[in-house]
Structures are given as C-alpha cells and as structure tokens.
Amino acid sequence: MNNLVYLSGAVRQFSLWFANASIGHPLLSGYEESFYETFREENSWVEQTYAIFMNNLKLDESGNVLNYKEAERRAAQYVRRYLDSSYVVEPAFESWECELHPVSKENYCK
C-alpha cells in the first residue's frame, strides 16, 4: 500500500467538510452563510486554510495520520477568525503554521 494513502484520505475528508462549511464542528456553526458568501467573493483564505491544515498534519513513518482533528481544528480557527474578527485564536498561530509551500519544481508539470 502506498504510504500516502492516509494522507490522501485526510485531505479528501477535510475537503468534503470544508465544502460543507463544517470543518472543526461546531466552531463554524452559524457562519455557514458568510462562509459561502466569502468563498464566492474572495478565495485567498481558502489557500491559507489548506496550508494551515497541511502544515499541522502529522504523519508517522508508515504514513498514518496522527492528529487529524487537531489539524482540522487549527484550520477551522483560521476560517472563524477570517469571518469573525472578534474571534481570538488560542493559541495564536505560529509562523510555520501559515507558511505557503511551493509545488516541487521538478514534478509540477509532469
């Protein structure tokens, strides 16, 4: 089995819940309308949300996902803060959580 199968599953599950505005449930409850409105009008926050999710996700040597719910919660905190400026993210995001990483130069076009 490909050792990235669980990573693939985590990204698939996160994407489904993201599309349904239900990541980090119940953190975004009541924000569904503004979630979809913001999604239609601007989308750079979507890229940042996925970066936070992926940067927080931990895998073991076999490719097993070790902390899916924590990574999802951190991403949901970012979305909640984006939609509600009075929301306080605890703990505050560290710089590594928000880094946007490039696609590998060698394999991007293959």
All heavy atoms as an XYZ file, in Angstrom:
916
protein
N       0.850     -1.189      0.000
C       0.000      0.000      0.000
C       0.888      1.242      0.000
O       1.869      1.316      0.722
C      -0.910     -0.023      1.232
C      -1.779      1.194      1.335
S      -2.772      1.363      2.853
C      -3.608     -0.171      2.971
N       0.521      2.201     -0.796
C       1.213      3.484     -0.836
C       1.129      4.123      0.546
O       0.055      4.227      1.128
C       0.527      4.362     -1.889
C       1.123      5.741     -1.998
O       1.730      6.258     -1.079
N       0.934      6.333     -3.149
N       2.284      4.559      1.083
C       2.264      5.108      2.442
C       1.652      6.510      2.527
O       1.622      7.096      3.583
C       3.651      5.069      3.078
C       4.627      6.003      2.412
O       4.347      6.569      1.367
N       5.784      6.146      3.017
N       1.154      7.038      1.408
C       0.458      8.323      1.442
C      -1.061      8.164      1.358
O      -1.779      9.149      1.272
C       0.952      9.224      0.313
C       2.411      9.659      0.425
C       2.789     10.551     -0.756
C       2.679     10.373      1.729
N      -1.537      6.928      1.404
C      -2.972      6.691      1.277
C      -3.752      7.360      2.422
O      -4.832      7.903      2.198
C      -3.284      5.184      1.174
C      -2.999      4.449      2.456
C      -4.718      4.959      0.740
N      -3.198      7.382      3.618
C      -3.899      8.004      4.743
C      -3.847      9.529      4.661
O      -4.790     10.208      5.056
C      -3.339      7.501      6.071
C      -3.500      6.006      6.195
C      -2.393      5.169      6.245
C      -4.763      5.432      6.223
C      -2.543      3.797      6.334
C      -4.930      4.057      6.309
C      -3.808      3.240      6.360
O      -3.964      1.892      6.433
N      -2.773     10.049      4.122
C      -2.697     11.488      3.858
C      -3.746     11.869      2.827
O      -4.472     12.849      2.987
C      -1.303     11.874      3.374
C      -1.125     13.336      2.951
C      -1.431     14.292      4.104
C       0.270     13.556      2.420
N      -3.858     11.065      1.781
C      -4.871     11.295      0.762
C      -6.271     11.279      1.377
O      -7.109     12.126      1.088
C      -4.758     10.229     -0.333
O      -5.793     10.368     -1.272
N      -6.520     10.327      2.252
C      -7.813     10.238      2.932
C      -8.082     11.444      3.807
O      -9.209     11.955      3.857
N      -7.055     11.925      4.496
C      -7.216     13.100      5.359
C      -7.557     14.337      4.534
O      -8.451     15.111      4.896
C      -5.943     13.339      6.172
N      -6.885     14.514      3.404
C      -7.153     15.674      2.545
C      -8.544     15.558      1.925
O      -9.285     16.538      1.847
C      -6.067     15.834      1.463
C      -6.431     16.928      0.477
C      -4.722     16.130      2.107
N      -8.916     14.356      1.514
C     -10.256     14.140      0.959
C     -11.323     14.474      1.991
O     -12.282     15.201      1.719
C     -10.405     12.687      0.499
C     -11.804     12.376     -0.032
C     -12.156     10.883      0.033
N     -11.876     10.242      1.295
C     -12.673     10.296      2.381
N     -13.774     11.030      2.361
N     -12.352      9.673      3.482
N     -11.171     13.957      3.221
C     -12.158     14.204      4.274
C     -12.229     15.684      4.618
O     -13.317     16.245      4.739
C     -11.807     13.403      5.534
C     -12.847     13.519      6.627
C     -14.144     12.850      6.240
O     -14.190     11.656      6.003
N     -15.212     13.614      6.169
N     -11.078     16.324      4.743
C     -11.047     17.754      5.046
C     -11.747     18.540      3.939
O     -12.529     19.460      4.206
C      -9.594     18.223      5.210
C      -9.482     19.679      5.558
C      -9.683     20.117      6.860
C      -9.178     20.612      4.584
C      -9.583     21.462      7.178
C      -9.077     21.957      4.897
C      -9.280     22.384      6.200
N     -11.499     18.172      2.693
C     -12.108     18.874      1.555
C     -13.623     18.740      1.568
O     -14.343     19.712      1.282
C     -11.545     18.330      0.238
O     -10.169     18.581      0.157
N     -14.121     17.563      1.903
C     -15.566     17.354      1.988
C     -16.167     18.243      3.067
O     -17.151     18.954      2.826
C     -15.874     15.882      2.281
C     -17.343     15.567      2.560
C     -18.192     15.771      1.317
C     -17.486     14.158      3.094
N     -15.570     18.224      4.247
C     -16.108     19.031      5.336
C     -15.915     20.520      5.076
O     -16.745     21.333      5.463
C     -15.504     18.599      6.661
C     -16.040     17.262      7.106
C     -17.167     16.631      6.659
C     -15.466     16.389      8.062
N     -17.323     15.419      7.275
C     -16.291     15.244      8.156
C     -14.330     16.433      8.844
C     -16.028     14.188      9.004
C     -14.066     15.374      9.693
C     -14.899     14.275      9.774
N     -14.831     20.883      4.393
C     -14.632     22.285      4.022
C     -15.749     22.731      3.075
O     -16.350     23.787      3.258
C     -13.260     22.483      3.360
C     -12.997     23.902      2.983
C     -12.424     24.777      3.889
C     -13.344     24.377      1.728
C     -12.197     26.107      3.545
C     -13.120     25.693      1.375
C     -12.547     26.560      2.292
N     -16.020     21.930      2.055
C     -17.059     22.274      1.077
C     -18.435     22.396      1.733
O     -19.287     23.138      1.245
C     -17.097     21.230     -0.037
N     -18.629     21.708      2.852
C     -19.895     21.771      3.577
C     -19.871     22.795      4.713
O     -20.808     22.850      5.506
C     -20.244     20.397      4.146
C     -20.659     19.442      3.062
O     -21.446     19.783      2.196
N     -20.109     18.246      3.086
N     -18.798     23.570      4.804
C     -18.635     24.589      5.854
C     -18.769     23.979      7.240
O     -19.307     24.601      8.155
C     -19.619     25.741      5.662
N     -18.273     22.750      7.399
C     -18.429     22.092      8.699
C     -17.107     21.663      9.323
O     -17.104     20.874     10.256
C     -19.366     20.886      8.562
O     -18.835     19.930      7.667
N     -15.973     22.195      8.823
C     -14.702     21.846      9.458
C     -14.696     22.365     10.885
O     -15.268     23.409     11.190
C     -13.474     22.365      8.683
C     -13.499     23.878      8.537
C     -13.329     21.674      7.352
C     -12.223     24.469      7.948
N     -14.095     21.578     11.772
C     -13.990     21.993     13.164
C     -15.314     22.105     13.890
O     -15.421     22.830     14.871
N     -16.316     21.386     13.408
C     -17.652     21.462     14.015
C     -17.538     21.348     15.532
O     -16.819     20.518     16.037
C     -18.547     20.353     13.461
C     -19.951     20.430     13.978
N     -20.826     21.391     13.541
C     -20.590     19.712     14.910
C     -21.972     21.224     14.190
N     -21.850     20.221     15.025
N     -18.163     22.208     16.274
C     -19.172     23.211     15.935
C     -18.613     24.628     15.774
O     -19.369     25.593     15.812
C     -20.118     23.144     17.117
C     -19.200     22.892     18.281
C     -18.116     21.985     17.733
N     -17.315     24.777     15.594
C     -16.674     26.091     15.580
C     -17.269     27.047     14.552
O     -17.338     28.247     14.778
C     -15.172     25.927     15.324
C     -14.298     27.140     15.557
C     -14.384     27.620     17.007
C     -12.858     26.830     15.212
N     -17.723     26.539     13.408
C     -18.267     27.411     12.363
C     -19.798     27.415     12.313
O     -20.380     28.007     11.416
C     -17.703     27.010     11.001
C     -16.183     27.087     10.875
C     -15.741     26.654      9.483
C     -15.670     28.466     11.196
N     -20.432     26.782     13.292
C     -21.903     26.778     13.329
C     -22.416     28.212     13.394
O     -21.941     29.024     14.192
C     -22.409     25.996     14.545
O     -22.120     24.636     14.389
N     -23.359     28.513     12.528
C     -23.915     29.859     12.454
C     -23.184     30.771     11.477
O     -23.618     31.888     11.227
N     -22.072     30.289     10.931
C     -21.291     31.085      9.989
C     -21.396     30.550      8.558
O     -20.696     31.028      7.673
C     -19.817     31.131     10.404
C     -19.590     31.979     11.622
C     -19.684     31.427     12.889
C     -19.326     33.327     11.503
C     -19.503     32.201     14.015
C     -19.138     34.119     12.623
C     -19.230     33.547     13.883
O     -19.052     34.322     14.994
N     -22.271     29.594      8.320
C     -22.360     28.965      7.009
C     -22.656     29.976      5.892
O     -22.029     29.927      4.838
C     -23.431     27.856      7.005
C     -23.135     26.689      7.912
C     -23.567     26.904      9.358
O     -24.106     27.981      9.697
O     -23.360     25.984     10.159
N     -23.590     30.870      6.119
C     -23.951     31.842      5.089
C     -22.773     32.755      4.751
O     -22.461     32.967      3.579
C     -25.153     32.679      5.522
C     -25.662     33.587      4.423
C     -26.932     34.323      4.833
O     -27.776     33.723      5.524
O     -27.055     35.497      4.444
N     -22.107     33.292      5.760
C     -20.967     34.160      5.488
C     -19.798     33.364      4.911
O     -19.025     33.889      4.106
C     -20.537     34.931      6.737
O     -20.179     34.066      7.778
N     -19.682     32.084      5.274
C     -18.649     31.219      4.706
C     -18.816     31.147      3.192
O     -17.879     31.403      2.444
C     -18.765     29.818      5.325
C     -17.777     28.816      4.808
C     -16.590     28.583      5.487
C     -18.035     28.079      3.663
C     -15.677     27.644      5.027
C     -17.134     27.144      3.184
C     -15.948     26.928      3.879
N     -20.015     30.800      2.741
C     -20.252     30.658      1.301
C     -20.206     31.999      0.562
O     -19.707     32.081     -0.557
C     -21.572     29.941      1.036
C     -21.519     28.495      1.438
C     -22.359     27.991      2.419
C     -20.599     27.628      0.852
C     -22.290     26.663      2.799
C     -20.528     26.295      1.231
C     -21.377     25.826      2.205
O     -21.304     24.512      2.576
N     -20.689     33.053      1.200
C     -20.636     34.376      0.584
C     -19.178     34.809      0.394
O     -18.793     35.287     -0.673
C     -21.373     35.385      1.456
C     -21.415     36.783      0.891
C     -22.193     37.725      1.797
O     -23.327     37.384      2.172
O     -21.630     38.781      2.130
N     -18.372     34.614      1.412
C     -16.952     34.967      1.331
C     -16.241     34.096      0.313
O     -15.389     34.562     -0.438
C     -16.293     34.838      2.718
O     -17.005     35.649      3.650
C     -14.840     35.269      2.691
N     -16.599     32.825      0.263
C     -15.997     31.893     -0.687
C     -16.233     32.360     -2.124
O     -15.347     32.287     -2.963
C     -16.583     30.495     -0.481
C     -15.917     29.438     -1.297
C     -14.707     28.905     -0.902
C     -16.502     28.972     -2.456
C     -14.078     27.924     -1.651
C     -15.888     27.995     -3.218
C     -14.673     27.464     -2.808
N     -17.447     32.860     -2.408
C     -17.772     33.339     -3.754
C     -17.042     34.630     -4.100
O     -16.663     34.858     -5.238
C     -19.280     33.550     -3.897
C     -20.065     32.281     -4.095
C     -21.512     32.576     -4.453
N     -22.229     33.320     -3.432
C     -22.834     32.776     -2.384
N     -22.801     31.475     -2.207
N     -23.474     33.516     -1.514
N     -16.857     35.495     -3.121
C     -16.305     36.824     -3.376
C     -14.782     36.889     -3.366
O     -14.202     37.701     -4.065
C     -16.870     37.816     -2.364
C     -18.359     38.033     -2.545
C     -18.950     38.939     -1.482
O     -18.190     39.481     -0.652
O     -20.174     39.094     -1.483
N     -14.151     36.087     -2.554
C     -12.689     36.103     -2.432
C     -12.247     34.708     -2.025
O     -12.979     33.994     -1.362
C     -12.245     37.134     -1.393
C     -12.961     36.981     -0.068
C     -12.721     38.143      0.867
O     -11.700     38.111      1.563
O     -13.567     39.038      0.910
N     -11.059     34.315     -2.443
C     -10.685     32.943     -2.122
C      -9.245     32.731     -1.683
O      -8.827     31.604     -1.510
C     -11.029     32.009     -3.281
C     -10.443     32.484     -4.580
O      -9.408     33.124     -4.601
N     -11.113     32.181     -5.677
N      -8.478     33.765     -1.433
C      -7.123     33.551     -0.936
C      -7.130     32.900      0.441
O      -6.198     32.181      0.800
C      -6.342     34.867     -0.897
O      -6.949     35.765      0.006
N      -8.188     33.109      1.219
C      -8.296     32.491      2.536
C      -8.443     30.982      2.441
O      -8.078     30.262      3.360
C      -9.438     33.110      3.337
C     -10.797     32.885      2.736
C     -11.389     33.627      1.763
C     -11.713     31.852      3.052
N     -12.623     33.110      1.457
C     -12.848     32.020      2.246
C     -11.696     30.797      3.950
C     -13.946     31.177      2.295
C     -12.800     29.950      4.013
C     -13.906     30.149      3.187
N      -8.949     30.485      1.300
C      -9.062     29.037      1.101
C      -7.661     28.429      1.034
O      -7.381     27.417      1.682
C      -9.874     28.709     -0.173
C      -9.875     27.211     -0.442
C     -11.294     29.256     -0.061
N      -6.772     29.058      0.265
C      -5.392     28.596      0.171
C      -4.734     28.580      1.546
O      -4.072     27.609      1.924
C      -4.619     29.504     -0.778
C      -3.169     29.116     -0.950
C      -2.426     30.067     -1.882
O      -2.790     31.258     -1.971
O      -1.473     29.594     -2.515
N      -4.937     29.624      2.326
C      -4.341     29.707      3.660
C      -4.936     28.652      4.586
O      -4.225     28.053      5.394
C      -4.546     31.101      4.247
C      -3.809     31.318      5.550
C      -2.307     31.275      5.369
O      -1.728     32.135      4.749
N      -1.677     30.252      5.909
N      -6.220     28.398      4.473
C      -6.867     27.374      5.296
C      -6.255     26.004      5.044
O      -5.933     25.274      5.987
C      -8.386     27.329      5.004
O      -8.955     28.612      5.269
C      -9.075     26.275      5.847
N      -6.081     25.663      3.777
C      -5.467     24.376      3.440
C      -4.011     24.319      3.900
O      -3.537     23.279      4.365
C      -5.561     24.095      1.937
C      -6.829     23.374      1.577
C      -8.024     24.065      1.414
C      -6.836     21.996      1.415
C      -9.188     23.402      1.096
C      -7.998     21.324      1.096
C      -9.180     22.029      0.937
O     -10.345     21.364      0.633
N      -3.284     25.427      3.780
C      -1.892     25.455      4.237
C      -1.824     25.181      5.737
O      -1.000     24.376      6.196
C      -1.252     26.802      3.908
N      -2.680     25.806      6.507
C      -2.689     25.590      7.955
C      -3.032     24.137      8.265
O      -2.378     23.508      9.114
C      -3.656     26.571      8.646
C      -3.078     27.989      8.565
C      -3.910     26.162     10.095
C      -4.030     29.083      8.980
N      -4.020     23.589      7.589
C      -4.371     22.185      7.801
C      -3.184     21.275      7.510
O      -2.794     20.454      8.339
C      -5.570     21.797      6.919
C      -5.888     20.338      6.954
C      -6.431     19.757      8.091
C      -5.640     19.531      5.858
C      -6.723     18.402      8.129
C      -5.921     18.172      5.879
C      -6.472     17.612      7.029
N      -2.574     21.433      6.352
C      -1.477     20.562      5.946
C      -0.224     20.771      6.809
O       0.467     19.805      7.138
C      -1.133     20.770      4.474
C      -2.241     20.349      3.517
S      -2.717     18.612      3.642
C      -1.211     17.805      3.121
N       0.075     22.016      7.175
C       1.246     22.279      7.997
C       1.111     21.697      9.400
O       2.110     21.395     10.051
C       1.529     23.777      8.077
C       2.015     24.345      6.762
O       2.457     23.630      5.878
N       1.914     25.657      6.619
N      -0.104     21.546      9.879
C      -0.335     20.983     11.204
C      -0.465     19.466     11.206
O      -0.320     18.832     12.246
C      -1.583     21.602     11.844
C      -1.274     22.904     12.524
O      -0.743     22.922     13.621
N      -1.576     24.010     11.850
N      -0.755     18.880     10.063
C      -0.964     17.437      9.979
C       0.345     16.700     10.231
O       1.376     17.031      9.655
C      -1.506     17.092      8.586
C      -2.365     15.854      8.456
C      -3.586     15.921      9.349
C      -2.788     15.677      7.011
N       0.305     15.707     11.104
C       1.486     14.906     11.428
C       1.268     13.469     10.974
O       0.191     12.907     11.159
C       1.758     14.922     12.930
C       2.131     16.274     13.462
C       2.347     16.234     14.955
C       2.605     17.638     15.484
N       2.613     17.653     16.944
N       2.322     12.910     10.377
C       2.298     11.517      9.924
C       3.404     10.752     10.633
O       4.462     11.316     10.923
C       2.539     11.436      8.411
C       1.642     12.263      7.497
C       2.102     12.123      6.048
C       0.198     11.846      7.643
N       3.174      9.454     10.869
C       4.267      8.631     11.381
C       5.056      8.064     10.212
O       4.771      8.378      9.048
C       3.751      7.542     12.325
C       2.900      6.465     11.660
O       2.888      6.372     10.400
O       2.244      5.701     12.378
N       6.051      7.231     10.500
C       6.929      6.685      9.458
C       6.170      5.845      8.435
O       6.607      5.700      7.292
C       8.025      5.801     10.072
C       8.741      6.360     11.275
C       7.932      6.231     12.568
O       7.342      5.162     12.854
O       7.878      7.219     13.305
N       5.045      5.301      8.823
C       4.252      4.455      7.923
C       3.214      5.239      7.137
O       2.471      4.667      6.341
C       3.549      3.356      8.727
O       4.492      2.550      9.382
N       3.129      6.531      7.381
C       2.159      7.356      6.675
C       0.817      7.459      7.368
O      -0.128      8.012      6.806
N       0.712      6.949      8.602
C      -0.530      7.076      9.359
C      -0.692      8.509      9.857
O       0.263      9.098     10.371
C      -0.528      6.124     10.561
C      -0.521      4.688     10.150
O      -1.378      4.242      9.395
N       0.461      3.941     10.630
N      -1.878      9.050      9.719
C      -2.168     10.397     10.210
C      -2.343     10.321     11.723
O      -3.127      9.518     12.226
C      -3.436     10.959      9.536
C      -3.811     12.305     10.130
C      -3.221     11.074      8.027
N      -1.610     11.149     12.439
C      -1.597     11.094     13.899
C      -2.497     12.121     14.579
O      -2.858     11.939     15.741
C      -0.156     11.281     14.407
C       0.861     10.265     13.902
C       2.253     10.649     14.371
C       0.486      8.864     14.359
N      -2.849     13.201     13.891
C      -3.568     14.288     14.571
C      -4.580     14.995     13.661
O      -4.651     16.218     13.637
C      -2.567     15.308     15.115
C      -1.861     16.057     14.004
O      -1.701     15.553     12.893
N      -1.453     17.273     14.296
N      -5.371     14.233     12.958
C      -6.310     14.831     12.003
C      -7.176     15.920     12.653
O      -7.295     17.028     12.139
C      -7.212     13.763     11.373
C      -8.225     14.396     10.458
C      -7.917     14.655      9.133
C      -9.462     14.811     10.943
C      -8.820     15.296      8.312
C     -10.364     15.456     10.122
C     -10.042     15.692      8.807
O     -10.922     16.346      8.001
N      -7.817     15.603     13.766
C      -8.767     16.545     14.373
C      -8.085     17.844     14.818
O      -8.667     18.922     14.709
C      -9.499     15.907     15.558
C     -10.467     14.795     15.150
C     -11.479     15.214     14.102
C     -12.609     16.014     14.643
N     -13.627     16.378     13.630
N      -6.855     17.760     15.307
C      -6.135     18.972     15.706
C      -5.820     19.835     14.491
O      -5.984     21.057     14.523
C      -4.856     18.613     16.465
C      -3.993     19.800     16.817
C      -4.633     20.831     17.735
O      -5.691     20.563     18.336
O      -4.082     21.938     17.838
N      -5.359     19.224     13.411
C      -5.069     19.975     12.188
C      -6.349     20.615     11.648
O      -6.349     21.779     11.229
C      -4.433     19.057     11.141
N      -7.442     19.868     11.683
C      -8.731     20.405     11.234
C      -9.167     21.577     12.113
O      -9.631     22.609     11.615
C      -9.793     19.302     11.279
C     -11.159     19.769     10.873
C     -12.255     18.763     11.160
O     -11.964     17.601     11.504
O     -13.425     19.160     11.049
N      -9.006     21.436     13.423
C      -9.401     22.497     14.359
C      -8.609     23.776     14.109
O      -9.178     24.875     14.092
C      -9.191     22.036     15.806
C      -9.675     23.051     16.845
C      -9.399     22.569     18.266
N      -7.984     22.600     18.579
C      -7.299     23.698     18.921
N      -7.904     24.861     18.981
N      -6.016     23.629     19.204
N      -7.305     23.657     13.866
C      -6.490     24.839     13.616
C      -6.941     25.542     12.332
O      -7.036     26.770     12.293
C      -5.003     24.476     13.542
C      -4.423     24.009     14.858
C      -4.510     25.050     15.950
N      -3.425     26.025     15.807
C      -3.365     27.186     16.441
N      -4.331     27.548     17.260
N      -2.341     27.995     16.257
N      -7.237     24.774     11.300
C      -7.730     25.362     10.052
C      -9.080     26.046     10.281
O      -9.325     27.149      9.787
C      -7.831     24.296      8.969
N      -9.944     25.399     11.045
C     -11.257     25.976     11.341
C     -11.119     27.263     12.151
O     -11.884     28.214     11.948
C     -12.116     24.968     12.088
N     -10.144     27.312     13.041
C      -9.906     28.540     13.798
C      -9.538     29.693     12.859
O      -9.983     30.822     13.064
C      -8.790     28.335     14.820
C      -9.208     27.522     16.015
C      -8.054     27.377     16.988
O      -6.972     26.929     16.619
N      -8.293     27.760     18.229
N      -8.738     29.385     11.853
C      -8.379     30.426     10.880
C      -9.625     30.931     10.149
O      -9.822     32.137     10.003
C      -7.344     29.909      9.878
C      -7.093     30.907      8.780
C      -6.299     32.027      8.999
C      -7.695     30.762      7.534
C      -6.101     32.973      8.007
C      -7.496     31.704      6.538
C      -6.702     32.799      6.771
O      -6.518     33.739      5.793
N     -10.476     30.019      9.702
C     -11.696     30.408      8.987
C     -12.588     31.234      9.896
O     -13.104     32.284      9.494
C     -12.450     29.174      8.448
C     -13.796     29.574      7.860
C     -11.611     28.440      7.409
N     -12.767     30.780     11.129
C     -13.615     31.518     12.068
C     -13.078     32.937     12.265
O     -13.827     33.916     12.246
C     -13.681     30.769     13.396
C     -14.391     31.492     14.511
C     -15.903     31.561     14.326
N     -16.510     32.298     15.401
C     -16.974     31.770     16.532
N     -16.918     30.458     16.708
N     -17.494     32.530     17.457
N     -11.774     33.077     12.427
C     -11.154     34.398     12.608
C     -11.328     35.256     11.358
O     -11.576     36.456     11.440
C      -9.667     34.244     12.946
C      -8.909     35.538     13.019
C      -9.278     36.320     14.279
N      -8.443     37.504     14.374
C      -8.913     38.742     14.371
N     -10.193     38.970     14.302
N      -8.091     39.762     14.449
N     -11.254     34.626     10.203
C     -11.427     35.351      8.943
C     -12.849     35.887      8.830
O     -13.063     37.004      8.354
C     -11.107     34.436      7.762
C     -10.928     35.176      6.469
C      -9.675     35.666      6.103
C     -11.999     35.422      5.616
C      -9.494     36.371      4.915
C     -11.824     36.119      4.435
C     -10.582     36.587      4.093
O     -10.409     37.291      2.920
N     -13.817     35.111      9.275
C     -15.221     35.501      9.179
C     -15.692     36.361     10.345
O     -16.679     37.077     10.234
C     -16.104     34.246      9.083
C     -15.855     33.340      7.885
C     -16.707     32.081      7.996
C     -16.108     34.066      6.571
N     -14.996     36.268     11.470
C     -15.408     36.955     12.698
C     -14.174     37.565     13.344
O     -13.439     36.892     14.071
C     -16.073     35.952     13.640
C     -16.450     36.520     14.994
O     -16.271     37.728     15.224
O     -16.909     35.733     15.847
N     -13.951     38.838     13.107
C     -12.726     39.489     13.593
C     -12.646     39.555     15.113
O     -11.574     39.799     15.659
C     -12.599     40.894     12.994
O     -13.683     41.694     13.408
N     -13.747     39.321     15.817
C     -13.704     39.336     17.282
C     -13.257     37.989     17.858
O     -12.945     37.901     19.047
C     -15.076     39.712     17.856
O     -16.016     38.673     17.616
N     -13.206     36.951     17.021
C     -12.791     35.625     17.498
C     -11.286     35.629     17.768
O     -10.501     36.106     16.966
C     -13.136     34.554     16.460
C     -12.683     33.171     16.851
C     -13.354     32.452     17.827
C     -11.568     32.606     16.259
C     -12.932     31.190     18.197
C     -11.135     31.341     16.623
C     -11.817     30.631     17.588
O     -11.394     29.384     17.953
N     -10.902     35.089     18.912
C      -9.495     35.022     19.297
C      -9.000     33.588     19.120
O      -9.551     32.655     19.713
C      -9.297     35.474     20.760
C      -7.833     35.339     21.177
C      -9.793     36.907     20.943
N      -7.980     33.415     18.313
C      -7.380     32.100     18.078
C      -6.468     31.777     19.259
O      -5.561     32.532     19.575
C      -6.574     32.082     16.758
C      -5.851     30.761     16.583
C      -7.482     32.361     15.577
N      -6.737     30.655     19.911
C      -5.931     30.196     21.044
C      -5.442     28.785     20.793
O      -6.260     27.908     20.545
C      -6.749     30.221     22.331
C      -7.085     31.606     22.813
C      -5.904     32.375     23.363
O      -4.916     31.740     23.789
O      -5.954     33.603     23.352
N      -4.143     28.541     20.839
C      -3.091     29.544     20.930
C      -2.951     30.272     19.597
O      -3.404     29.774     18.567
C      -1.837     28.718     21.235
C      -2.107     27.373     20.640
C      -3.594     27.168     20.766
N      -2.329     31.422     19.625
C      -2.121     32.200     18.399
C      -1.332     31.367     17.396
O      -0.548     30.501     17.774
C      -1.364     33.490     18.726
N      -1.566     31.622     16.121
C      -0.837     30.890     15.079
C       0.649     31.225     15.137
O       1.029     32.383     15.320
C      -1.377     31.226     13.682
C      -2.725     30.643     13.417
C      -3.820     31.471     13.233
C      -2.908     29.278     13.342
C      -5.069     30.946     12.986
C      -4.148     28.737     13.097
C      -5.236     29.566     12.925
N       1.451     30.207     14.946
C       2.891     30.399     14.805
C       3.180     30.534     13.310
O       2.411     30.065     12.474
C       3.637     29.213     15.403
C       3.429     29.102     16.909
C       4.263     27.996     17.531
O       5.405     27.782     17.079
O       3.755     27.352     18.460
N       4.301     31.158     12.984
C       4.608     31.438     11.578
C       4.668     30.174     10.725
O       4.201     30.169      9.581
C       5.905     32.239     11.450
O       6.988     31.514     11.991
N       5.183     29.069     11.256
C       5.298     27.834     10.475
C       3.931     27.281     10.087
O       3.802     26.609      9.076
C       6.115     26.774     11.225
C       5.497     26.310     12.512
C       5.748     26.788     13.772
C       4.512     25.275     12.673
N       4.982     26.134     14.704
C       4.210     25.192     14.057
C       3.853     24.425     11.802
C       3.286     24.291     14.578
C       2.930     23.519     12.321
C       2.655     23.457     13.695
N       2.913     27.568     10.886
C       1.572     27.058     10.583
C       0.987     27.716      9.336
O       0.159     27.126      8.661
C       0.620     27.307     11.755
C       0.919     26.495     12.985
C      -0.043     26.795     14.106
O       0.182     27.782     14.843
O      -1.032     26.043     14.233
N       1.405     28.929      9.051
C       0.814     29.712      7.966
C       1.657     29.760      6.704
O       1.290     30.435      5.743
C       0.550     31.133      8.472
S      -0.594     31.182      9.870
N       2.773     29.059      6.684
C       3.647     29.082      5.511
C       2.966     28.445      4.304
O       2.311     27.410      4.423
C       4.948     28.336      5.805
C       5.848     29.054      6.767
C       7.118     28.279      7.073
O       7.381     27.240      6.427
O       7.842     28.716      7.972
N       3.151     29.079      3.148
C       2.661     28.538      1.884
C       3.862     27.920      1.173
O       4.824     28.619      0.859
C       2.045     29.639      1.023
C       0.824     30.339      1.624
C       0.404     31.514      0.750
C      -0.324     29.377      1.800
N       3.815     26.619      0.957
C       4.934     25.905      0.351
C       4.708     25.722     -1.145
O       3.574     25.513     -1.588
C       5.123     24.540      1.016
C       5.416     24.658      2.482
N       6.612     25.119      2.966
C       4.643     24.396      3.560
C       6.568     25.135      4.274
N       5.388     24.698      4.667
N       5.797     25.761     -1.924
C       5.666     25.588     -3.377
C       5.451     24.128     -3.768
O       5.758     23.214     -3.008
C       7.021     26.080     -3.902
C       7.966     25.769     -2.794
C       7.185     25.989     -1.519
N       4.913     23.940     -4.941
C       4.880     22.623     -5.560
C       6.306     22.357     -6.015
O       7.006     23.270     -6.425
C       3.911     22.616     -6.777
C       3.956     21.298     -7.511
C       2.508     22.952     -6.320
N       6.753     21.113     -5.949
C       8.143     20.844     -6.338
C       8.392     21.296     -7.775
O       7.574     21.087     -8.660
C       8.469     19.359     -6.193
O       7.753     18.599     -7.131
N       9.516     21.922     -8.009
C       9.865     22.442     -9.332
C      10.021     21.315    -10.339
O       9.649     21.441    -11.508
C      11.162     23.247     -9.250
C      11.040     24.494     -8.438
C      12.382     25.180     -8.321
C      12.297     26.347     -7.372
N      13.607     26.970     -7.174
N      10.594     20.200     -9.893
C      10.908     19.104    -10.803
C       9.674     18.375    -11.336
O       9.667     17.881    -12.454
C      11.810     18.073    -10.122
C      13.144     18.622     -9.653
C      13.032     19.366     -8.318
O      12.123     19.094     -7.527
O      13.878     20.248     -8.082
N       8.625     18.303    -10.539
C       7.489     17.452    -10.898
C       6.189     18.195    -11.147
O       5.163     17.589    -11.387
C       7.273     16.409     -9.795
C       8.455     15.496     -9.671
O       8.944     14.973    -10.647
N       8.942     15.327     -8.443
N       6.211     19.511    -11.104
C       4.978     20.288    -11.222
C       4.270     20.053    -12.563
O       3.048     19.950    -12.594
C       5.274     21.773    -11.028
C       4.032     22.629    -11.097
C       3.083     22.584    -10.085
C       3.798     23.473    -12.166
C       1.941     23.353    -10.128
C       2.657     24.258    -12.223
C       1.744     24.194    -11.201
O       0.611     24.957    -11.256
N       5.003     19.966    -13.635
C       4.399     19.869    -14.962
C       4.296     18.437    -15.506
O       3.900     18.242    -16.643
C       5.176     20.733    -15.959
S       5.068     22.482    -15.557
N       4.645     17.457    -14.723
C       4.592     16.072    -15.211
C       3.202     15.503    -15.123
O       2.428     15.831    -14.296
C       5.552     15.190    -14.428
C       6.988     15.501    -14.756
C       7.884     14.523    -14.033
C       9.320     14.824    -14.378
N      10.243     13.950    -13.709
